[in-house]
Amino acid sequence: MKKLSVVVAGTGQIRDVEIQSGTTAGDILHQLNLSDYLLSKGPNEPFFAAAESVYDKVQDGEKVFASTKAEVGITVCAA
Amino acid sequence: MRRLKDLGTRPAPNSVRELILRAVRGHAPTTQVERRPLAYWQERGWTLSGNRYTGSYQTPYGAFQGWIEEQRSGHAEFYLYNPSNEIRSHSHWTCFQQRGSDWYLVHMAKQPKDVSSGIMTIERLIREAYER
């Protein structure tokens, strides 16, 4: 088991969770009722895919961020 | 025949006495330090005045000056000052609209639900621009 502090970026609210091996980003977001959010270790790290196991990629006690989906772009350039 | 000579006593140095006293006293009770919930924009040093946030988008490649205007509806407009050549070479450069005095509006195809998520999105884009 690993402890993880999920910081909701907009509010700074900290949600502490304990995850088992194989726990995915989707599992965490679903359990925390943050369905419209994405999980990452920060802006300099890529987002975890919903089906991606988070357990192996975080340290015990680490802080991760949940932020809402956003995309830079306009109709003609959105990739 | 005496095999040693008593030279008298002297006080132990303060550091040694403190060490012994600490061992006798034991540990002080643990103080739990409360975590302070901080929105990402606060954590990154942005300031809010009225509906306007001022600060910088922070990346491993530098801090980029910006400001954000949040409307009553919750819609936010993100501005970046004097984007570097790397940012101007990014595939999303056409999403930056010049608004005078080297300030650029960063147009969001999908609006973030909060200012913090928008800051993270732009920081991510800047990092991408430098890593391509």
Backbone of each chain as ProteinMPNN parsed JSONL, in Angstrom:
{"seq_chain_A": "MKKLSVVVAGTGQIRDVEIQSGTTAGDILHQLNLSDYLLSKGPNEPFFAAAESVYDKVQDGEKVFASTKAEVGITVCAA", "coords_chain_A": {"N_chain_A": [[0.844, -1.206, 0.0], [0.412, 2.282, -0.713], [0.597, 5.637, 0.364], [-1.042, 8.548, -0.772], [-1.291, 11.938, -1.626], [-3.773, 13.719, -2.959], [-4.016, 16.64, -4.612], [-6.442, 18.938, -5.242], [-6.391, 20.99, -7.853], [-7.747, 23.464, -8.296], [-8.837, 24.304, -5.853], [-7.09, 23.646, -3.888], [-7.653, 21.817, -2.05], [-6.904, 18.931, -0.17], [-6.814, 15.531, -0.7], [-6.461, 12.614, 0.907], [-5.348, 9.435, 0.036], [-5.112, 5.866, -0.006], [-3.4, 3.583, -1.844], [-3.459, 0.486, -3.668], [-1.319, -1.914, -5.26], [-1.556, -1.711, -8.743], [-3.63, 0.048, -8.864], [-5.429, 2.354, -10.773], [-5.267, 5.606, -12.456], [-7.801, 6.354, -13.158], [-9.325, 4.89, -11.313], [-8.71, 6.221, -8.936], [-9.608, 8.863, -9.425], [-12.283, 8.381, -9.852], [-13.094, 7.314, -7.414], [-12.709, 9.505, -5.804], [-14.577, 11.109, -6.728], [-14.027, 12.821, -8.861], [-14.593, 13.099, -11.611], [-14.324, 14.672, -13.915], [-11.737, 15.345, -14.099], [-8.136, 15.326, -14.497], [-5.238, 13.441, -13.714], [-2.013, 14.167, -12.507], [1.567, 14.375, -11.92], [2.268, 16.905, -11.751], [2.659, 20.048, -13.584], [4.85, 19.662, -15.15], [4.944, 17.104, -15.821], [3.542, 14.384, -17.661], [-0.03, 13.774, -18.098], [-1.651, 11.179, -16.291], [-2.936, 8.357, -17.928], [-6.327, 7.241, -17.942], [-6.53, 4.505, -17.589], [-4.109, 3.828, -16.683], [-1.713, 2.418, -14.498], [-1.061, 3.782, -11.397], [0.348, 3.236, -9.173], [3.025, 2.184, -9.427], [4.344, 4.387, -10.244], [4.498, 6.376, -8.456], [5.79, 7.707, -5.379], [5.665, 6.564, -1.985], [3.589, 8.555, -0.051], [3.659, 10.707, -1.741], [2.75, 13.763, -3.495], [0.142, 14.42, -5.706], [-1.48, 15.988, -8.516], [-4.822, 16.965, -9.252], [-6.41, 18.157, -11.966], [-8.617, 20.158, -13.995], [-9.786, 19.299, -17.281], [-8.31, 20.912, -20.021], [-7.652, 22.713, -23.016], [-5.421, 24.216, -25.194], [-6.269, 26.122, -27.957], [-7.945, 26.87, -31.087], [-10.703, 26.528, -33.309], [-9.518, 26.182, -35.847], [-6.956, 25.361, -35.227], [-6.889, 23.494, -33.254], [-5.465, 20.612, -31.988]], "CA_chain_A": [[0.0, 0.0, 0.0], [1.121, 3.565, -0.701], [-0.253, 6.794, 0.645], [-0.949, 9.545, -1.824], [-2.099, 13.134, -1.365], [-4.273, 14.268, -4.218], [-4.347, 18.061, -4.444], [-7.367, 19.434, -6.266], [-5.669, 22.217, -8.225], [-8.546, 24.691, -8.214], [-9.158, 24.713, -4.478], [-5.995, 23.314, -2.974], [-8.137, 20.773, -1.147], [-6.028, 17.764, -0.219], [-7.535, 14.296, -0.423], [-5.499, 11.544, 1.162], [-5.822, 8.103, -0.354], [-4.158, 4.778, 0.106], [-3.642, 2.781, -3.054], [-2.829, -0.823, -3.768], [-0.668, -2.166, -6.536], [-2.506, -1.86, -9.847], [-4.649, 1.106, -8.856], [-5.265, 3.238, -11.926], [-5.647, 7.009, -12.255], [-9.265, 6.377, -13.242], [-9.858, 4.402, -10.023], [-8.544, 7.284, -7.927], [-10.499, 9.984, -9.734], [-13.663, 7.92, -9.675], [-13.35, 7.182, -5.976], [-12.741, 10.85, -5.204], [-15.664, 11.825, -7.391], [-13.42, 13.881, -9.671], [-14.67, 12.445, -12.917], [-13.965, 15.556, -15.018], [-10.366, 15.78, -13.821], [-7.003, 14.502, -14.921], [-4.265, 13.306, -12.629], [-0.612, 14.253, -12.941], [2.494, 14.679, -10.823], [2.528, 18.344, -11.857], [2.603, 20.521, -14.966], [6.022, 19.229, -15.917], [4.806, 15.666, -16.039], [2.325, 14.122, -18.451], [-1.201, 13.271, -17.372], [-1.828, 9.725, -16.266], [-4.117, 7.888, -18.653], [-7.31, 6.717, -16.978], [-6.312, 3.078, -17.332], [-2.699, 3.642, -16.321], [-1.471, 2.135, -13.084], [-0.355, 4.896, -10.764], [1.098, 2.696, -8.03], [4.46, 2.043, -9.698], [4.925, 5.656, -10.702], [4.53, 7.359, -7.365], [6.448, 7.316, -4.13], [4.781, 6.584, -0.826], [3.465, 9.901, 0.53], [3.824, 11.75, -2.768], [1.623, 14.642, -3.803], [-0.203, 14.485, -7.132], [-2.476, 17.034, -8.773], [-6.003, 16.712, -10.08], [-6.808, 19.426, -12.592], [-9.671, 19.927, -14.989], [-9.299, 19.201, -18.651], [-8.297, 22.161, -20.788], [-6.847, 22.555, -24.221], [-5.159, 25.455, -25.915], [-6.583, 25.946, -29.362], [-9.176, 27.385, -31.665], [-11.217, 25.521, -34.24], [-8.616, 25.896, -36.964], [-5.645, 24.836, -34.866], [-6.956, 22.497, -32.18], [-4.883, 19.331, -32.417]], "C_chain_A": [[0.88, 1.258, 0.0], [0.123, 4.67, -0.388], [0.017, 7.861, -0.403], [-1.801, 10.752, -1.416], [-2.493, 13.731, -2.7], [-4.711, 15.711, -3.966], [-5.259, 18.475, -5.586], [-6.886, 20.842, -6.62], [-6.463, 23.49, -7.985], [-8.743, 25.205, -6.802], [-7.992, 24.51, -3.52], [-6.396, 22.254, -1.968], [-7.263, 19.522, -1.305], [-6.826, 16.526, 0.167], [-6.502, 13.19, -0.255], [-6.095, 10.195, 0.788], [-4.707, 7.09, -0.119], [-4.424, 3.86, -1.084], [-2.874, 1.463, -3.003], [-2.163, -0.935, -5.13], [-1.744, -2.348, -7.608], [-3.587, -0.802, -9.878], [-4.4, 2.077, -10.012], [-5.658, 4.679, -11.569], [-7.165, 7.132, -12.267], [-9.902, 5.927, -11.934], [-9.838, 5.528, -8.993], [-9.546, 8.408, -8.171], [-11.957, 9.608, -9.51], [-14.012, 7.884, -8.183], [-13.452, 8.551, -5.283], [-13.824, 11.73, -5.833], [-15.141, 13.024, -8.183], [-13.412, 13.425, -11.132], [-14.224, 13.354, -14.072], [-12.512, 16.034, -14.899], [-9.345, 14.829, -14.44], [-5.971, 14.528, -13.799], [-2.849, 13.425, -13.198], [0.261, 14.532, -11.729], [2.861, 16.163, -10.831], [2.567, 18.749, -13.317], [3.793, 20.092, -15.799], [6.014, 17.734, -16.186], [3.537, 15.428, -16.859], [1.161, 13.67, -17.561], [-1.162, 11.744, -17.355], [-3.048, 9.405, -17.119], [-5.044, 7.221, -17.641], [-7.004, 5.259, -16.604], [-4.882, 2.776, -16.856], [-2.537, 3.394, -14.818], [-0.599, 3.238, -12.491], [0.656, 4.375, -9.745], [2.619, 2.678, -8.265], [5.136, 3.374, -9.999], [4.954, 6.734, -9.63], [5.266, 6.789, -6.163], [5.409, 7.341, -3.012], [4.769, 8.005, -0.25], [3.546, 11.03, -0.48], [2.536, 12.55, -3.002], [1.387, 14.607, -5.308], [-1.336, 15.502, -7.309], [-3.642, 16.508, -9.606], [-6.416, 18.058, -10.655], [-7.842, 19.134, -13.666], [-9.077, 19.944, -16.392], [-9.363, 20.562, -19.325], [-7.406, 21.944, -21.985], [-6.663, 23.899, -24.887], [-5.51, 25.212, -27.37], [-7.792, 26.731, -29.783], [-9.556, 26.391, -32.737], [-10.195, 25.159, -35.317], [-7.307, 25.247, -36.521], [-5.702, 23.767, -33.784], [-6.432, 21.167, -32.68], [-5.575, 18.184, -31.717]], "O_chain_A": [[1.941, 1.294, 0.623], [-1.03, 4.638, -0.818], [1.146, 8.048, -0.856], [-2.912, 10.586, -0.914], [-1.647, 14.19, -3.468], [-5.648, 15.969, -3.21], [-4.89, 18.373, -6.756], [-6.959, 21.762, -5.805], [-5.913, 24.488, -7.521], [-8.809, 26.414, -6.581], [-7.928, 25.14, -2.464], [-5.591, 21.838, -1.135], [-6.93, 19.113, -2.418], [-7.438, 16.48, 1.234], [-5.759, 12.877, -1.186], [-7.213, 9.865, 1.183], [-3.527, 7.433, -0.046], [-5.553, 3.418, -1.295], [-1.811, 1.349, -2.393], [-2.424, -0.14, -6.033], [-2.726, -3.059, -7.395], [-4.381, -0.754, -10.817], [-3.282, 2.56, -10.195], [-6.284, 4.937, -10.541], [-7.748, 7.9, -11.501], [-10.896, 6.502, -11.491], [-10.814, 5.757, -8.278], [-10.241, 8.849, -7.255], [-12.758, 10.416, -9.04], [-15.067, 8.353, -7.757], [-14.187, 8.718, -4.31], [-13.964, 12.912, -5.517], [-15.739, 14.1, -8.172], [-12.37, 13.374, -11.785], [-13.788, 12.852, -15.108], [-12.12, 17.015, -15.532], [-9.654, 13.706, -14.839], [-5.855, 15.497, -13.049], [-2.537, 12.852, -14.241], [-0.231, 14.879, -10.655], [3.665, 16.617, -10.017], [2.513, 17.892, -14.199], [3.746, 20.155, -17.027], [6.976, 17.18, -16.718], [2.574, 16.188, -16.757], [1.358, 13.242, -16.424], [-0.693, 11.112, -18.301], [-4.067, 10.092, -17.047], [-4.597, 6.704, -16.617], [-7.194, 4.842, -15.461], [-4.508, 1.62, -16.657], [-3.143, 4.073, -13.989], [0.458, 3.574, -13.025], [1.686, 5.001, -9.494], [3.393, 3.105, -7.409], [6.363, 3.467, -10.005], [5.383, 7.861, -9.875], [5.35, 5.577, -5.965], [4.407, 8.051, -3.091], [5.825, 8.584, 0.006], [3.504, 12.2, -0.1], [1.423, 12.088, -2.749], [2.325, 14.748, -6.092], [-2.052, 15.824, -6.361], [-3.465, 15.716, -10.532], [-6.735, 18.987, -9.913], [-7.934, 18.019, -14.178], [-8.02, 20.522, -16.642], [-10.359, 21.276, -19.208], [-6.514, 21.096, -21.97], [-7.626, 24.632, -25.115], [-5.099, 24.209, -27.953], [-8.569, 27.202, -28.952], [-8.777, 25.486, -33.037], [-10.023, 23.988, -35.658], [-6.612, 24.645, -37.34], [-4.672, 23.192, -33.431], [-6.907, 20.652, -33.691], [-5.23, 17.024, -31.943]]}, "seq_chain_B": "MRRLKDLGTRPAPNSVRELILRAVRGHAPTTQVERRPLAYWQERGWTLSGNRYTGSYQTPYGAFQGWIEEQRSGHAEFYLYNPSNEIRSHSHWTCFQQRGSDWYLVHMAKQPKDVSSGIMTIERLIREAYER", "coords_chain_B": {"N_chain_B": [[52.562, 2.205, 45.419], [51.166, 5.041, 43.829], [49.115, 4.83, 41.002], [47.797, 6.584, 39.495], [47.007, 10.041, 39.077], [44.986, 12.32, 40.667], [43.404, 14.866, 39.086], [41.482, 16.645, 39.763], [38.13, 18.065, 39.408], [36.046, 19.25, 36.709], [33.519, 21.244, 35.134], [31.372, 19.654, 32.74], [31.423, 20.235, 29.18], [28.982, 22.457, 27.743], [27.615, 21.355, 25.515], [27.814, 18.612, 25.916], [26.49, 18.313, 28.337], [23.92, 19.101, 27.605], [23.268, 17.078, 25.88], [23.139, 14.872, 27.606], [21.1, 15.711, 29.317], [18.986, 15.781, 27.533], [18.7, 13.122, 26.925], [17.848, 12.168, 29.38], [15.463, 13.582, 29.756], [13.926, 12.702, 27.6], [12.068, 12.443, 24.432], [10.356, 15.352, 23.246], [6.779, 15.839, 23.084], [5.273, 14.911, 19.957], [4.677, 17.329, 17.477], [2.001, 17.968, 15.482], [2.014, 19.067, 12.228], [-0.099, 21.099, 10.491], [-1.399, 20.766, 7.209], [-1.574, 23.214, 4.73], [-4.24, 23.982, 2.764], [-3.711, 24.923, -0.466], [-4.538, 26.597, -3.35], [-3.492, 25.852, -6.684], [-2.664, 28.127, -8.111], [-2.018, 29.85, -6.076], [-0.006, 28.489, -4.813], [1.923, 28.678, -6.737], [2.631, 31.263, -6.562], [1.032, 33.271, -7.66], [-0.898, 36.291, -7.615], [-3.996, 37.684, -6.53], [-6.102, 40.244, -7.488], [-9.007, 41.848, -7.247], [-10.664, 40.718, -9.992], [-8.527, 39.81, -11.25], [-5.693, 37.957, -11.879], [-2.249, 37.863, -11.258], [0.952, 36.871, -12.249], [3.394, 34.308, -12.888], [3.865, 31.86, -15.416], [5.271, 28.906, -14.654], [8.022, 27.0, -15.575], [10.416, 24.345, -16.32], [12.019, 25.668, -18.042], [12.024, 28.28, -17.586], [10.392, 31.211, -16.17], [7.38, 32.628, -17.144], [5.912, 35.602, -17.741], [2.59, 36.522, -16.861], [-0.964, 37.215, -16.967], [-4.312, 36.868, -15.752], [-7.699, 37.081, -16.438], [-10.628, 36.731, -14.748], [-13.917, 36.124, -15.394], [-17.279, 36.918, -14.229], [-18.885, 34.786, -14.889], [-17.236, 32.691, -14.614], [-15.664, 32.065, -16.665], [-12.391, 32.296, -17.923], [-9.726, 34.369, -19.055], [-6.604, 33.941, -20.43], [-3.427, 35.36, -20.395], [-0.259, 35.938, -21.902], [2.993, 37.225, -21.691], [5.064, 38.54, -24.156], [5.872, 36.085, -25.785], [8.339, 33.539, -26.183], [10.685, 32.611, -28.833], [10.618, 29.858, -29.084], [8.057, 29.236, -28.193], [6.623, 30.562, -30.105], [7.133, 28.941, -32.212], [5.677, 26.742, -31.776], [3.126, 24.31, -32.539], [0.674, 25.263, -31.779], [0.77, 27.977, -31.98], [-0.853, 29.628, -33.468], [-2.995, 29.902, -31.877], [-2.533, 31.908, -30.194], [-3.331, 35.159, -29.585], [-2.533, 38.373, -30.513], [-2.635, 41.125, -28.327], [-1.735, 43.646, -28.073], [1.075, 45.666, -26.979], [2.874, 43.565, -26.691], [1.497, 41.619, -25.337], [-0.239, 38.56, -25.241], [-3.223, 36.824, -25.888], [-4.148, 33.684, -24.804], [-5.828, 31.37, -26.462], [-8.366, 29.168, -25.521], [-9.482, 26.084, -26.53], [-10.844, 24.159, -25.179], [-12.188, 25.091, -22.303], [-10.691, 25.469, -19.123], [-11.933, 24.458, -15.876], [-11.229, 25.917, -13.772], [-8.981, 28.496, -12.703], [-6.464, 27.587, -11.896], [-6.15, 25.127, -13.207], [-5.997, 26.054, -15.786], [-3.607, 27.497, -15.733], [-1.824, 25.415, -15.338], [-2.185, 24.08, -17.738], [-1.168, 25.884, -19.622], [1.468, 26.055, -18.742], [2.244, 23.505, -19.294], [2.043, 23.495, -22.063], [4.03, 25.369, -22.727], [6.29, 24.029, -21.826], [6.248, 21.849, -23.577], [6.733, 23.219, -25.971], [9.405, 23.824, -25.725], [10.539, 21.374, -25.697], [10.253, 20.172, -28.087]], "CA_chain_B": [[52.791, 3.349, 44.557], [49.933, 5.467, 43.158], [49.248, 4.687, 39.547], [47.177, 7.722, 38.805], [47.027, 11.293, 39.811], [43.695, 12.996, 40.567], [43.626, 16.251, 38.642], [40.336, 17.452, 40.173], [36.96, 17.984, 38.52], [35.662, 20.477, 35.991], [32.195, 21.036, 34.528], [31.35, 19.139, 31.362], [31.03, 21.275, 28.221], [27.518, 22.613, 27.581], [27.06, 20.45, 24.508], [27.716, 17.27, 26.504], [25.421, 18.365, 29.359], [22.625, 19.166, 26.891], [23.047, 15.734, 25.337], [22.741, 14.001, 28.714], [19.783, 16.169, 29.776], [17.991, 15.392, 26.529], [18.489, 11.672, 27.082], [17.077, 11.97, 30.616], [14.114, 14.139, 29.558], [13.213, 11.996, 26.534], [11.612, 13.304, 23.336], [9.171, 16.188, 23.468], [5.659, 15.277, 22.318], [5.288, 15.27, 18.541], [3.736, 18.373, 17.061], [1.509, 17.692, 14.138], [1.959, 20.288, 11.419], [-1.255, 21.067, 9.594], [-1.135, 21.143, 5.825], [-2.428, 24.341, 4.35], [-4.717, 23.809, 1.397], [-3.374, 26.066, -1.316], [-4.845, 26.395, -4.764], [-2.248, 25.813, -7.448], [-2.226, 29.477, -8.468], [-1.387, 30.439, -4.886], [1.245, 27.749, -4.601], [2.892, 29.151, -7.727], [2.967, 32.656, -6.295], [0.186, 34.254, -8.335], [-1.683, 37.101, -6.677], [-5.325, 38.017, -7.045], [-6.599, 41.573, -7.133], [-10.294, 41.928, -7.946], [-10.859, 39.484, -10.771], [-7.317, 39.697, -12.074], [-4.559, 37.229, -11.307], [-0.967, 38.248, -11.848], [2.028, 35.971, -11.828], [4.134, 33.765, -14.022], [3.759, 30.44, -15.739], [6.611, 28.42, -14.295], [8.426, 25.764, -16.255], [11.859, 24.124, -16.147], [12.742, 26.491, -19.008], [11.911, 29.674, -17.182], [9.089, 31.703, -15.724], [6.847, 33.462, -18.207], [4.973, 36.545, -17.13], [1.226, 36.427, -17.368], [-2.09, 37.626, -16.133], [-5.544, 36.141, -16.067], [-8.916, 37.794, -16.026], [-11.718, 35.781, -14.521], [-15.21, 36.806, -15.464], [-18.276, 36.453, -13.254], [-19.409, 33.485, -15.332], [-16.223, 31.679, -14.329], [-14.797, 32.01, -17.849], [-11.148, 33.022, -17.665], [-8.876, 34.641, -20.21], [-5.203, 33.78, -20.027], [-2.513, 36.184, -21.189], [1.172, 35.643, -21.769], [3.766, 38.367, -22.167], [6.234, 38.386, -25.014], [6.236, 34.667, -25.92], [9.683, 33.308, -26.758], [10.704, 32.014, -30.174], [10.219, 28.453, -28.968], [6.585, 29.204, -28.102], [6.123, 31.01, -31.412], [7.322, 27.847, -33.173], [4.805, 25.624, -31.387], [2.013, 24.117, -33.478], [-0.494, 26.004, -31.295], [1.047, 29.408, -31.962], [-1.999, 30.36, -34.042], [-4.001, 30.074, -30.807], [-2.13, 33.083, -29.414], [-3.818, 36.342, -30.281], [-1.862, 39.559, -29.993], [-3.557, 42.121, -27.762], [-1.01, 44.907, -27.904], [2.183, 45.772, -26.019], [3.501, 42.232, -26.552], [0.663, 40.685, -24.568], [-0.973, 37.633, -26.101], [-4.306, 36.047, -25.293], [-4.022, 32.263, -25.158], [-7.205, 30.92, -26.66], [-8.604, 27.791, -25.075], [-10.551, 25.358, -27.23], [-11.621, 23.596, -24.072], [-11.934, 25.949, -21.145], [-10.531, 24.81, -17.823], [-13.011, 24.848, -14.96], [-10.679, 26.821, -12.767], [-7.773, 29.209, -13.124], [-5.285, 26.748, -11.645], [-6.022, 24.142, -14.292], [-5.563, 26.795, -16.968], [-2.168, 27.793, -15.568], [-1.103, 24.154, -15.572], [-2.273, 23.773, -19.177], [-0.23, 26.753, -20.345], [2.825, 25.627, -18.36], [2.494, 22.256, -20.028], [2.246, 23.873, -23.47], [5.347, 26.017, -22.833], [7.303, 22.966, -21.701], [6.208, 21.117, -24.856], [7.361, 24.06, -26.987], [10.864, 23.757, -25.55], [11.022, 19.995, -25.8], [10.054, 19.657, -29.439]], "C_chain_B": [[51.506, 3.722, 43.831], [50.132, 5.422, 41.653], [48.532, 5.784, 38.781], [47.179, 8.939, 39.683], [45.682, 11.985, 39.603], [43.934, 14.453, 40.221], [42.469, 17.163, 39.017], [39.186, 17.321, 39.194], [36.75, 19.315, 37.812], [34.3, 20.213, 35.346], [32.323, 20.523, 33.087], [30.97, 20.276, 30.418], [29.504, 21.303, 28.056], [26.922, 21.598, 26.616], [26.871, 19.037, 25.082], [26.586, 17.238, 27.515], [24.045, 18.358, 28.695], [22.246, 17.787, 26.35], [22.526, 14.795, 26.423], [21.335, 14.387, 29.197], [18.682, 15.715, 28.82], [17.661, 13.91, 26.672], [17.633, 11.391, 28.307], [15.63, 12.423, 30.417], [13.292, 13.317, 28.569], [12.761, 12.982, 25.471], [10.427, 14.151, 23.755], [8.029, 15.583, 22.659], [5.688, 15.769, 20.874], [4.261, 16.356, 18.254], [3.302, 18.067, 15.644], [1.379, 18.997, 13.377], [0.818, 20.159, 10.424], [-0.833, 21.444, 8.173], [-2.094, 22.262, 5.463], [-2.92, 24.121, 2.926], [-4.455, 25.065, 0.585], [-3.749, 25.727, -2.747], [-3.523, 26.493, -5.531], [-1.743, 27.22, -7.776], [-1.543, 30.157, -7.287], [-0.019, 29.802, -4.648], [2.336, 28.261, -5.531], [3.167, 30.65, -7.604], [2.154, 33.69, -7.048], [-0.564, 35.05, -7.27], [-3.001, 37.476, -7.35], [-5.729, 39.395, -6.554], [-7.88, 41.784, -7.94], [-10.524, 40.621, -8.677], [-9.626, 39.2, -11.644], [-6.188, 39.019, -11.307], [-3.297, 37.684, -12.021], [0.112, 37.309, -11.337], [2.797, 35.467, -13.024], [3.886, 32.268, -14.158], [5.163, 29.872, -15.529], [6.898, 27.064, -14.909], [9.914, 25.535, -15.98], [12.681, 25.035, -17.055], [12.642, 27.98, -18.69], [10.508, 30.018, -16.719], [8.623, 32.726, -16.745], [5.716, 34.312, -17.652], [3.572, 36.428, -17.734], [0.219, 37.109, -16.477], [-3.341, 36.941, -16.633], [-6.721, 36.986, -15.589], [-10.043, 36.778, -15.914], [-13.04, 36.537, -14.521], [-16.19, 36.2, -14.461], [-18.796, 35.066, -13.592], [-18.45, 32.342, -14.987], [-15.262, 31.511, -15.499], [-13.545, 32.85, -17.576], [-10.38, 33.229, -18.963], [-7.434, 34.681, -19.742], [-4.305, 34.564, -20.97], [-1.062, 35.823, -20.879], [1.94, 36.816, -22.378], [4.94, 37.92, -23.026], [6.688, 36.926, -25.168], [7.583, 34.489, -26.631], [9.564, 32.688, -28.148], [10.249, 30.554, -30.147], [8.692, 28.343, -28.94], [5.982, 29.6, -29.46], [6.264, 29.917, -32.466], [6.404, 26.661, -32.871], [3.619, 25.529, -32.352], [0.76, 24.893, -33.051], [-0.284, 27.516, -31.295], [-0.128, 30.216, -32.52], [-3.105, 30.571, -33.003], [-3.65, 31.254, -29.901], [-2.539, 34.324, -30.2], [-3.203, 37.59, -29.657], [-2.887, 40.594, -29.512], [-2.844, 43.438, -27.452], [0.036, 44.827, -26.817], [2.816, 44.417, -25.711], [2.737, 41.275, -25.645], [-0.16, 39.844, -25.532], [-2.044, 36.898, -25.295], [-4.134, 34.597, -25.755], [-5.441, 31.701, -25.25], [-7.347, 29.443, -26.282], [-9.752, 27.172, -25.875], [-11.449, 24.685, -26.211], [-11.237, 24.377, -22.827], [-11.698, 25.12, -19.881], [-11.642, 25.265, -16.886], [-12.517, 25.766, -13.855], [-9.37, 27.394, -13.283], [-6.527, 28.331, -12.972], [-5.068, 25.739, -12.77], [-5.559, 24.817, -15.571], [-4.074, 27.111, -16.902], [-1.363, 26.522, -15.871], [-1.082, 23.8, -17.055], [-1.257, 24.606, -19.956], [1.215, 26.39, -19.99], [3.213, 24.356, -19.122], [2.808, 22.574, -21.498], [3.635, 24.498, -23.653], [6.449, 24.955, -22.764], [7.411, 22.182, -23.013], [6.965, 21.894, -25.93], [8.881, 23.955, -26.916], [11.411, 22.353, -25.768], [10.854, 19.4, -27.181], [11.3, 19.802, -30.28]], "O_chain_B": [[50.825, 2.857, 43.281], [51.132, 5.888, 41.107], [48.655, 5.888, 37.561], [47.339, 8.849, 40.9], [45.283, 12.212, 38.461], [44.584, 15.184, 40.969], [42.462, 18.334, 38.636], [39.267, 16.54, 38.246], [37.216, 20.361, 38.263], [33.973, 19.064, 35.046], [33.228, 20.895, 32.339], [30.26, 21.196, 30.825], [28.834, 20.283, 28.214], [25.851, 21.046, 26.869], [25.893, 18.357, 24.771], [25.815, 16.281, 27.567], [23.122, 17.694, 29.166], [21.082, 17.388, 26.36], [21.596, 14.021, 26.195], [20.493, 13.525, 29.451], [17.595, 15.32, 29.241], [16.506, 13.499, 26.558], [16.793, 10.491, 28.291], [14.692, 11.75, 30.845], [12.07, 13.25, 28.7], [13.016, 14.183, 25.566], [9.586, 13.707, 24.538], [8.267, 14.894, 21.667], [6.079, 16.904, 20.604], [3.126, 16.303, 18.728], [4.119, 17.927, 14.734], [0.711, 19.926, 13.831], [0.777, 19.228, 9.62], [-0.007, 22.335, 7.975], [-3.265, 22.252, 5.841], [-2.123, 24.077, 1.988], [-4.935, 26.146, 0.927], [-3.333, 24.702, -3.287], [-2.57, 27.13, -5.083], [-0.54, 27.477, -7.726], [-0.609, 30.94, -7.465], [0.966, 30.47, -4.333], [3.515, 28.281, -5.176], [3.855, 31.232, -8.443], [2.527, 34.862, -7.083], [-0.831, 34.555, -6.175], [-3.093, 37.569, -8.573], [-5.7, 39.676, -5.356], [-7.84, 41.887, -9.166], [-10.575, 39.553, -8.067], [-9.686, 38.46, -12.625], [-5.791, 39.461, -10.229], [-3.287, 37.865, -13.238], [0.173, 36.995, -10.149], [2.845, 36.127, -14.062], [3.725, 31.535, -13.182], [6.122, 30.317, -16.161], [6.122, 26.118, -14.777], [10.596, 26.422, -15.467], [13.891, 25.167, -16.873], [13.124, 28.824, -19.445], [9.571, 29.232, -16.857], [9.393, 33.592, -17.161], [4.706, 33.804, -17.165], [3.402, 36.259, -18.941], [0.533, 37.527, -15.363], [-3.42, 36.496, -17.778], [-6.72, 37.525, -14.483], [-10.36, 36.064, -16.866], [-13.242, 37.468, -13.742], [-15.961, 35.118, -13.92], [-19.109, 34.271, -12.705], [-18.818, 31.169, -15.062], [-14.198, 30.907, -15.366], [-13.63, 33.966, -17.065], [-10.386, 32.376, -19.851], [-7.094, 35.37, -18.779], [-4.411, 34.445, -22.191], [-0.706, 35.459, -19.758], [1.582, 37.329, -23.438], [5.703, 37.031, -22.651], [7.781, 36.575, -24.724], [7.904, 35.22, -27.568], [8.48, 32.294, -28.577], [9.584, 30.08, -31.068], [8.111, 27.467, -29.582], [4.973, 29.045, -29.895], [5.593, 29.957, -33.497], [6.364, 25.692, -33.629], [3.169, 26.532, -32.906], [-0.118, 25.149, -33.875], [-1.06, 28.254, -30.687], [-0.369, 31.347, -32.097], [-4.042, 31.335, -33.236], [-4.379, 31.56, -28.959], [-2.132, 34.504, -31.348], [-3.327, 37.836, -28.458], [-3.865, 40.892, -30.197], [-3.324, 44.238, -26.649], [-0.075, 44.049, -25.869], [3.242, 44.167, -24.583], [3.268, 40.243, -25.234], [-0.706, 40.351, -26.512], [-1.804, 36.422, -24.186], [-3.992, 34.325, -26.948], [-6.148, 31.577, -24.25], [-6.544, 28.598, -26.68], [-10.865, 27.697, -25.881], [-12.67, 24.65, -26.369], [-10.098, 24.32, -22.365], [-12.435, 24.172, -19.611], [-12.224, 26.332, -17.079], [-13.309, 26.323, -13.095], [-8.741, 26.84, -14.184], [-5.644, 28.344, -13.829], [-3.943, 25.527, -13.223], [-4.815, 24.227, -16.354], [-3.366, 27.003, -17.903], [-0.352, 26.565, -16.572], [-0.088, 23.284, -17.566], [-0.57, 24.094, -20.841], [2.089, 26.418, -20.857], [4.361, 24.177, -19.53], [3.718, 21.995, -22.091], [4.332, 24.192, -24.62], [7.406, 24.98, -23.537], [8.506, 21.891, -23.494], [7.735, 21.321, -26.7], [9.559, 23.995, -27.942], [12.607, 22.173, -25.997], [11.256, 18.263, -27.428], [11.304, 19.417, -31.449]]}, "name": "protein", "num_of_chains": 2, "seq": "MKKLSVVVAGTGQIRDVEIQSGTTAGDILHQLNLSDYLLSKGPNEPFFAAAESVYDKVQDGEKVFASTKAEVGITVCAAMRRLKDLGTRPAPNSVRELILRAVRGHAPTTQVERRPLAYWQERGWTLSGNRYTGSYQTPYGAFQGWIEEQRSGHAEFYLYNPSNEIRSHSHWTCFQQRGSDWYLVHMAKQPKDVSSGIMTIERLIREAYER"}
